[in-house]
Amino acid sequence: MLPDDPNPSFAKVSEMLKPGNPIAVGHLDLIDIARAIVFFVGPATAKVTGEVFDISYGSTARSIA
């Protein structure tokens, strides 16, 4: 993702991705994914089947609209 950078890092890639997201976040935090998992395995979703929960901070919003 940063071919001209002699020392690419996760933080640099994350900063590069921020402008492309409606919510200025460049990467997914593990806690956000864990919260979605806890929600789906909990009682609130006992009758939910076949759903996809996109945890992308809105990055796919531009391609859907």
C-alpha positions as CSV (number, residue, x, y, z in Angstrom):
1,M,0.0,0.0,0.0
2,L,3.0,2.3,0.5
3,P,5.4,1.1,-2.2
4,D,7.7,4.2,-2.0
5,D,8.0,4.2,1.7
6,P,11.2,2.5,2.9
7,N,9.7,1.9,6.4
8,P,5.9,1.2,6.0
9,S,4.0,0.6,9.2
10,F,0.5,-0.2,10.3
11,A,0.1,3.4,11.6
12,K,1.2,4.9,8.3
13,V,-1.3,2.7,6.3
14,S,-4.0,3.6,8.8
15,E,-3.3,7.3,8.3
16,M,-3.4,6.8,4.5
17,L,-6.8,5.2,4.7
18,K,-8.5,7.8,6.9
19,P,-9.5,10.3,4.1
20,G,-11.3,7.6,2.2
21,N,-13.8,6.8,5.0
22,P,-16.8,9.0,5.9
23,I,-15.8,8.5,9.6
24,A,-12.2,9.5,9.7
25,V,-10.8,6.1,10.9
26,G,-8.1,4.3,9.1
27,H,-8.4,0.9,10.7
28,L,-10.7,-1.3,12.6
29,D,-10.2,-1.6,16.3
30,L,-10.4,-5.2,17.7
31,I,-12.8,-4.0,20.4
32,D,-15.4,-2.9,17.7
33,I,-15.3,-6.3,16.1
34,A,-15.6,-8.0,19.6
35,R,-18.6,-5.8,20.4
36,A,-20.4,-6.9,17.2
37,I,-19.7,-10.5,18.0
38,V,-21.0,-10.2,21.5
39,F,-24.2,-8.5,20.1
40,F,-24.8,-11.4,17.6
41,V,-24.3,-14.1,20.2
42,G,-26.5,-12.5,22.7
43,P,-30.2,-12.7,23.4
44,A,-31.1,-9.7,21.3
45,T,-30.4,-11.7,18.1
46,A,-32.0,-15.0,19.1
47,K,-34.4,-14.9,16.1
48,V,-31.9,-13.3,13.6
49,T,-30.7,-15.4,10.7
50,G,-28.6,-14.8,7.7
51,E,-27.5,-11.3,8.4
52,V,-24.3,-9.5,7.6
53,F,-23.1,-6.7,9.9
54,D,-20.6,-4.5,8.1
55,I,-18.1,-3.1,10.5
56,S,-16.3,-0.7,8.2
57,Y,-16.7,2.8,9.6
58,G,-18.7,3.7,6.5
59,S,-16.0,2.8,4.0
60,T,-18.4,0.9,1.8
61,A,-21.0,3.7,1.9
62,R,-19.7,5.4,-1.2
63,S,-19.9,2.3,-3.3
64,I,-23.5,1.4,-2.2
65,A,-25.1,4.8,-2.6
